[in-house]
Amino acid sequence: MKNLKLGALTFVFLLLAGGFAMAQVSAQQERPLAESALRKTDFAPGIILTHGPLKDEAHPLNSYNGARVREFQSGYSFSGVNDELEFAHYLYRFKNAQEAREQAQHFWDSAKSEKAKPLMPELSLDTLLAKDDSGTTIRVTDPETGGYCYWYVATRGRDLSLLMIGGAPNAQTLAQFNQYKNIASHR
């Protein structure tokens, strides 16, 4: 009987150790967020950019703007400007895929809210351009400049990606947005 209990305890210990080892391997195999972000080489020469881990206030899902924000485990941003565009790619890693999807939904709900727009208070939603399995694309207009900002909101596993391309209200801005959206969604 004593050997049976010892055998059962050993079996339970091995199961727990195996599960812990599998979780460690899974976490180690997860790509760093920087590898999923847009890169300088994706753009024509002449951009001014910043990139790196997210700072406290320098991203859309910060707690300072009144947004209902889930705590993310890590974040990365790539942003910059050139003569034609302003762009930013924000990546967030949450505890699990459900939290990433909930935050994406909250971002979308905030963007289309007429009463309170905590994530983009100065912009007004013009149109939903696309919503499919890969994510949601929206266009907003900056009332001060008349320029368009295109946003692409997508999740992959426990990662949330927010891509913003802003520029003149013309077909070229939309074409460049679609080009960078394609890069971001396949990286």
N, C-alpha and C positions, 0 to 999 in steps of 0.2 A: 504494500500500500504506500509505503514511504517512497519507493522508487517511482510509483505512478504519479504521485504529487510532484516529485522532483522533475519527472519527465514533462508533466503538464506545464510547470513553471518555466522550464527551459524552452518549451515550444512557444509559450506566450512571449517570453523574452526575445526569442529569435524573430517572431512576427513583428514585434514592436521595433526591434533594431532594423529589420529589413524595411519596414515602412519609413523609418527615419532616414535611412540611407537612400531610398528612392526619392524622398522629398528633397534631400540634399542634391542628388543628381539632377532632378528636374529643375531646381533653382539655379544650379550651375549652368544648365543648358539654355536657360532663358537669355535671349539676346539683350545686350545693354541698349537702353533707349536711344543713345546716340547713333547706333547703327541703323535705326529705323527713321531717323530724322533726315530732312533735306540737308544737302551739303553745299559748300561753296562751289564745287565742281558742277553742280546742277544748273548754275546760273552763268550768264555771260559775264565776261570781265567787267570790273568797275563797280561791284557792289560793296557797300559798307555793311558789315555784319557783326553780330554778337552771337555767341552760342555758349552753351554750358548748362550746368544744373540750374534749376529754377530758383530765382530770388523770391523774397517774401511777397513783393507787390507787383512784380514785373510779368504777370501772366493772368489770363482771364479767370482762372479758378482760385483767386486769392480770397482770403476771408475779409479783407479790408473793404471790398466793394459791396458787402452785404449779401453776397451769394450764399446759398445753402451748399456748402462744399463738404464733400466727404474727405476724410484724411487720406491722402495718397502716400504711398511708400517712397516713391522717387519721382522726379520730374526732370525734363530736359527741354531746352528751347533753342531754336535756331531762328534768328530774325535779322532783318536788314532792309536796306533801301537801295534803289538805283535810280536812274533818271526817270523811269516809267512806273515803277512799282514800289509798294511797301509790302513786305511779306513777313509772316511769322508761322512757325510750326512748333506747336506745344505738344509734348508727349508726357503722359502721366501713367504711372503704374500703381494700381490699386491692390488691395488684399486679394480680391477675387474678381472673376468676370462679371458677376452680378453687380458689384459696386461700380465697375467701369461703365456698364450699361445704364445704371441708374444716374450716374453723373452726366453721361451723354444726353439722356432724356431731359435732365434738369437744364442743361445748357440750351437744348432745343426749346424747351418750354419757356425759358427766360427770354430767348430771342424773339419768340412770337407773342409774348405778353404785351398787351397795350397799356396795362396799368403800371407795372413796375418792371423795368428792364435792368436788373442789377448787374448783369454781365456786360451789356453794351448800352449804357444809358443814353449815349449821344446819337445812336443810330436807330433808324426805323426799318423794320423788315419789309422788303419789297415783295419778295416772292420765294416760294419753295421751288427750287429748280429740279431737284431729284431726291428721291428717297428709295433706296434699294438695299440689297443685302450688304453692300460694301459700306454704306453710310448715308448721311444726309448732306445735301448741298443747298445752301441758302444764299441769297443776295440781299444785302442791306445797303442803304444809301446814307452817306454822310451829309446831313442837311447844310453844313457849313461850306463844304467844298463841291457838293454835287457828285462826288466820286462814288464809285461802287466798291464795296468790300464783299468778296465771296468767301464763304466759310464752308469747310468740309469737316464734318464731325463723324468719326468712325471709331469703332472698338475692334480690337483683335485680342481675344483672351481677356486678360486682366489689364490690358493697355488701352488708354483713350488717346486718340489723336485729334487735335484741333489745328486745322490748316487755314490760314487767312491770307488772301492775296487782295490788295487794294490798289486801285488805280483809276484812271479816267473812265468815264461811262461809255466805253466803246467795245467793239468786238475783239480787239487785240487783248484787252485785259481779261476777258472771258477765256480766250484761247490760251493765254499764258496760265491762267488759273487751272484750266483743264489739263494742261501739260504737267504742272507741278502736282496736281491732285493724283494723276496717274502714277507719277514717280512715288509719291508718298504712300499710296495705297498698295503698291507692289514691293515695297522695301521691307 
